[in-house]
Amino acid sequence: MWRPVLIVLQPTPFCNISCDYCYLRSRDDRTIMSAEVVGAISDKIFPKIAFDAAPTVIWHAGEPTVVPLAWYRRAHSELRRTAPPQANFTLQSNGVSLSSEWLSFAQETETQIGLSIDGPQSFHDLRRKTRNGKGTWALVMQTLRRLQDGGIHPNVVTVLHPLSLSAADQYFEFYRDQGITHVSFSIDEAEGCHSVSSFGRGDQSDAIAEFLLTLLKRAYAEQYPLHIKEVERIATVLAGGELNNELIDAWQVLVVAANGDVTTFSPEFMEVRSEAHHHFNFGNILKDDFDSIFASNLVAITQAEIRRGVELCRARCQYFAVCGGGAPANKMQENGSLESSETMFCRMSVQPAAEAFRRFVQWGAQQARRNHPDFKSGMFAEQIS
């Protein structure tokens, strides 16, 4: 049976704000996923999933909350009918229009919430703006407080800018003071219609590593439970956990667009253009049998190309053991080929997280030796020192 890790459902491509780094090509398109597409997901896709699998089903694309809440109540009920019992539903939002009614829905359906918050106000409002150019930070913070008061503590996604890297203390204090404990960091990637990243000039990977290291040190010193997703993923692998890069194997990730189009590997493939790969559109759930999509020749060809790129990463990159082969969508967008290795995304996201963790463990061992001269740091700390 099929065991997907992530199922991304795009209720609409439309977004009600205008971020400087948005990569979505159709964010002005107000199409809403039809009841027929929802039904096809429930009847054609979900029954293929192993009963004991635990995929994350995430509403994500433009801004999900611009679709009426009544639509979600119907869609959730329909999808829960055939979803595996352990499937987790979540919604990623910019936080601008998450009302108290949404809070009730999240509580009733056990839907997790993720918020996009780019740190302190000056950094957030610099690039995450309303469609008339005003900052969105104050609106998002109202939503954050409403969620927290209702017992929901959202995971936060923060997109970094080069200016962020000299303000690590400000970022830590922001997360601490706002009660934010789970953060994922990324850069504004050269992807989709956003063709140039703010990190495109010079190698800033070391500065990003130092930014993350400062957060780790401050959290340790103040005993604040700040969880950084990218660092903890690497720590888990190094501690003996299984390395799983879900982006390199077909159908570990499934994406269904509002019109029923289907892709796999990277969610961002919906925005990447390649005529040779049919723009990574592997079929449509309304028009095609899902078994045919699942086993299509185009998917097999794409998988083979991705695998050759993974082998290049294995041969060339010292971080392969904690990465597993990179992100195919970034390889295609940046390098023009799936059969390639390092990308700016690797240099600015994966590698700095690994370096930050390595330096943090070294720093911790040094602190322990200073405070306890007879301290034995252990095999792992000695190996990375």
C-alpha positions in Angstrom: 0.0 0.0 0.0 1.0 3.6 -0.6 2.5 5.6 2.4 2.7 9.2 1.5 4.4 11.6 3.9 2.8 14.9 2.7 -0.4 15.6 0.7 -0.7 19.3 -0.3 -4.2 20.4 -1.3 -4.5 23.8 -3.0 -8.0 25.1 -2.3 -7.3 28.3 -4.4 -4.3 29.9 -6.0 -5.5 33.4 -4.9 -3.7 35.3 -2.2 -5.0 38.4 -0.4 -1.6 39.9 0.3 1.4 40.7 -1.9 4.8 39.4 -0.6 7.9 40.7 -2.4 9.3 37.2 -2.7 6.1 35.3 -3.7 6.8 32.7 -6.4 3.1 31.8 -7.3 2.3 32.6 -10.9 -1.5 32.7 -10.4 -2.0 34.5 -7.1 -4.6 36.7 -8.8 -6.7 33.7 -9.8 -9.8 33.4 -7.6 -10.6 29.8 -8.7 -11.8 27.6 -5.8 -11.4 23.8 -5.7 -14.7 22.3 -6.8 -16.7 19.8 -4.8 -15.9 17.4 -7.7 -12.2 17.7 -7.1 -12.6 17.2 -3.4 -14.8 14.1 -4.1 -12.2 12.7 -6.5 -9.5 13.1 -3.8 -11.7 11.3 -1.3 -12.8 8.5 -3.7 -9.7 8.1 -6.0 -6.7 9.0 -3.9 -7.3 8.5 -0.2 -8.4 4.8 -0.5 -5.0 4.0 -2.0 -3.3 5.0 1.2 -2.3 2.3 3.8 -4.8 2.2 6.7 -2.0 2.7 9.3 -0.2 5.5 7.4 0.0 8.9 9.0 0.4 11.5 6.2 0.1 15.2 6.8 -2.7 16.7 4.7 -2.0 20.5 4.3 -4.2 23.2 2.9 -1.7 25.4 1.2 -1.2 27.4 -2.0 -2.2 31.0 -2.2 -4.0 31.9 1.0 -6.4 29.1 2.1 -8.5 31.3 4.4 -9.9 33.4 1.5 -12.1 30.4 0.7 -15.3 30.5 2.9 -15.1 28.5 6.0 -18.3 26.6 5.1 -16.4 25.2 2.1 -13.8 23.7 4.5 -16.4 22.2 6.7 -17.9 20.3 3.8 -14.4 19.4 2.4 -13.0 18.3 5.7 -16.1 16.1 6.3 -15.7 14.5 2.9 -12.0 13.9 3.2 -12.2 12.5 6.7 -14.6 9.9 5.4 -11.8 8.1 3.5 -8.6 9.5 5.0 -6.5 7.1 7.2 -7.4 7.6 10.9 -3.9 8.9 11.7 -3.8 11.5 9.0 -3.1 14.9 10.3 -4.8 18.0 8.8 -3.1 21.3 8.9 -3.5 24.7 7.3 -0.8 27.2 6.4 -1.9 30.8 6.6 -0.6 34.3 6.3 -2.7 35.1 9.3 -4.4 38.2 8.0 -8.0 36.8 7.8 -8.0 34.0 10.4 -11.1 34.9 12.5 -12.4 33.4 15.7 -14.7 31.2 13.6 -11.5 29.6 12.1 -10.3 29.0 15.6 -13.4 27.1 16.4 -13.1 25.1 13.2 -9.5 24.2 14.0 -10.4 23.1 17.5 -13.4 21.0 16.3 -11.5 19.2 13.5 -8.1 19.1 15.3 -6.6 21.0 12.3 -3.2 22.3 13.1 -2.3 25.9 12.1 0.9 27.2 10.6 1.6 31.0 10.4 4.0 32.8 8.2 5.7 35.5 10.3 9.0 37.0 9.2 10.2 37.9 12.7 10.1 41.4 14.3 7.8 44.0 12.8 10.4 45.9 10.8 11.6 42.8 9.0 8.1 41.3 8.5 6.6 44.5 7.1 9.5 45.1 4.8 8.3 42.3 2.5 5.0 40.9 3.6 2.5 43.5 2.6 -1.2 44.0 1.9 -2.2 44.5 -1.7 -2.1 48.3 -1.1 1.4 48.2 0.2 0.8 48.3 4.0 2.5 45.9 6.4 0.7 42.9 7.7 2.5 42.3 11.0 -0.1 43.9 13.3 -2.8 41.8 11.7 -0.8 38.6 12.0 0.1 39.2 15.6 -3.6 39.6 16.5 -4.2 36.2 14.9 -1.3 34.7 16.8 -2.7 35.9 20.2 -6.1 34.7 19.3 -4.8 31.2 18.5 -2.7 31.1 21.6 -5.5 32.2 23.8 -7.5 29.3 22.3 -4.9 26.8 23.2 -3.4 26.6 19.6 0.3 27.2 19.3 1.1 27.4 15.6 4.3 26.4 13.9 5.8 29.6 12.4 7.5 29.8 9.0 10.1 32.7 8.8 11.6 33.7 5.5 15.0 35.4 6.1 16.5 38.4 4.3 20.2 39.3 4.3 19.4 42.1 6.6 18.0 39.6 9.1 21.4 38.0 9.6 22.8 40.7 11.8 19.7 40.8 14.1 19.7 37.3 15.6 19.2 38.6 19.1 16.2 40.6 18.0 14.7 37.5 16.3 15.2 35.4 19.4 13.7 38.0 21.7 10.7 38.3 19.4 10.0 34.5 19.4 10.5 34.3 23.2 8.4 37.4 24.0 5.6 36.2 21.7 5.6 32.6 23.0 6.6 31.1 19.7 8.4 27.8 20.2 8.4 26.1 16.8 10.1 27.8 13.9 11.1 26.9 10.4 13.5 29.1 8.5 14.0 29.5 4.8 15.3 32.0 2.3 13.4 33.7 -0.5 14.2 31.2 -3.2 14.6 31.9 -6.9 11.5 29.9 -7.9 8.4 30.3 -10.1 7.8 33.9 -11.0 10.3 35.1 -8.3 13.4 34.7 -10.5 16.0 36.5 -8.3 16.6 35.8 -4.6 17.8 38.5 -2.2 20.6 36.0 -1.3 21.8 35.9 -4.9 24.9 38.0 -4.3 27.8 36.3 -2.5 27.9 33.3 -0.3 26.1 34.1 3.0 25.9 30.5 4.2 28.3 31.2 7.1 26.3 34.2 8.2 23.1 32.2 8.2 24.8 29.5 10.3 25.9 32.1 12.8 22.4 33.5 12.9 21.0 30.0 13.8 23.8 29.4 16.2 23.0 32.6 18.1 19.4 31.5 18.4 20.4 28.1 19.8 22.8 29.6 22.3 20.3 32.2 23.5 17.6 29.5 23.8 20.0 27.2 25.8 21.1 30.1 28.1 17.6 31.1 28.9 16.2 27.6 28.9 13.6 28.7 26.3 12.1 25.8 24.3 12.8 27.1 20.8 12.6 24.3 18.3 14.2 25.1 14.9 12.9 22.5 12.4 15.9 22.4 10.1 18.4 22.0 12.9 16.3 19.4 14.8 15.9 17.3 11.6 19.6 17.1 11.2 20.2 16.4 14.9 17.7 13.5 14.6 19.6 12.0 11.7 22.9 12.3 13.4 21.5 10.8 16.5 20.7 7.6 14.6 17.3 8.5 13.1 16.3 7.6 9.6 17.3 10.0 6.8 14.2 10.5 4.6 14.3 13.1 1.8 10.7 12.8 0.8 11.3 15.1 -2.2 13.3 12.5 -4.2 10.9 9.6 -4.4 7.7 9.7 -6.4 4.5 9.9 -4.4 6.0 10.5 -1.0 4.7 14.0 -1.7 1.4 14.5 -3.6 0.1 17.9 -4.7 -3.4 18.5 -6.0 -4.2 21.9 -7.5 -7.5 23.7 -7.3 -8.4 22.5 -10.8 -7.4 18.9 -10.1 -3.9 18.9 -11.7 -1.5 16.5 -9.9 2.2 16.6 -9.3 4.7 14.9 -7.0 8.2 15.1 -5.7 8.3 18.9 -4.8 5.2 21.0 -4.1 7.0 23.8 -5.9 6.9 21.8 -9.2 3.4 23.4 -9.7 5.3 26.6 -10.4 8.3 25.3 -12.3 8.3 25.3 -16.1 9.8 22.6 -18.2 8.3 21.6 -21.5 10.2 18.3 -21.5 8.4 17.4 -18.3 5.0 18.7 -19.2 5.6 21.4 -16.6 5.6 18.6 -14.1 1.8 18.2 -14.5 1.4 14.4 -14.3 -2.3 14.3 -14.8 -5.7 15.6 -13.6 -7.7 13.8 -11.0 -11.0 14.6 -12.7 -9.9 13.4 -16.1 -7.4 10.6 -15.4 -7.4 7.4 -13.5 -5.1 7.8 -10.5 -3.4 4.4 -11.0 -2.5 5.7 -14.5 -1.1 8.9 -13.1 0.7 7.0 -10.4 2.5 4.7 -12.9 2.9 7.2 -15.8 5.9 7.0 -18.0 6.6 10.7 -17.4 6.8 10.2 -13.6 9.2 7.3 -14.2 11.4 9.4 -16.5 11.4 12.3 -14.0 12.2 9.8 -11.2 15.2 8.5 -13.1 16.6 12.0 -13.7 16.1 12.9 -10.1 18.0 9.8 -9.0 20.9 10.7 -11.2 21.0 14.1 -9.6 20.9 12.5 -6.1 23.9 10.3 -7.1 25.8 13.5 -8.1 25.0 14.9 -4.7 26.2 11.7 -3.0 29.5 11.9 -4.9 30.2 15.6 -4.5 28.7 16.9 -1.2 29.9 16.5 2.3 26.4 17.2 3.6 24.7 14.4 1.8 24.4 12.3 4.9 22.1 14.9 6.5 20.4 16.0 3.2 19.8 13.0 1.1 20.0 14.6 -2.3 18.5 18.1 -2.3 15.3 19.5 -3.7 14.5 18.7 -7.3 12.4 21.8 -7.9 15.4 24.0 -6.9 17.7 22.0 -9.1 15.4 22.5 -12.1 14.8 26.2 -11.4 18.4 27.1 -10.6 20.5 24.7 -12.6 18.1 24.0 -15.5 18.3 20.2 -14.9 17.2 17.6 -12.4 20.5 15.8 -13.1 22.5 18.3 -11.1 23.7 18.7 -7.6 24.3 21.8 -5.4 21.9 24.8 -5.5 21.7 28.1 -3.7 18.9 26.6 -1.7 21.3 23.9 -0.4 24.0 26.4 0.4 21.6 28.8 2.2 19.3 26.4 3.9 20.5 22.8 4.4 24.3 23.5 4.9 23.9 26.4 7.4 21.6 24.3 9.6 24.1 21.5 9.7 26.9 23.9 10.5 24.9 25.6 13.2 24.2 22.3 14.9 27.9 21.2 14.6 29.1 24.5 16.1 26.4 24.4 18.8 27.5 20.9 19.9 31.1 22.0 20.0 30.2 25.1 22.0 28.2 23.0 24.4 31.1 20.6 24.9 33.5 23.6 25.6 31.0 25.1 28.1 30.8 21.7 29.9 34.6 21.4 30.0 34.9 24.9 31.4 32.4 24.3 34.1 33.3 20.7 34.8 37.0 20.0 34.1 36.4 16.2 34.4 33.6 16.3 31.8 33.9 13.6 29.0 32.2 14.9 25.9 31.5 11.5 24.4 32.2 10.0 21.0 29.8 12.2 19.0 31.1 15.5 20.3 34.7 14.3 19.9 34.1 13.3 16.3 32.7 16.6 15.2 35.3 18.7 17.1 
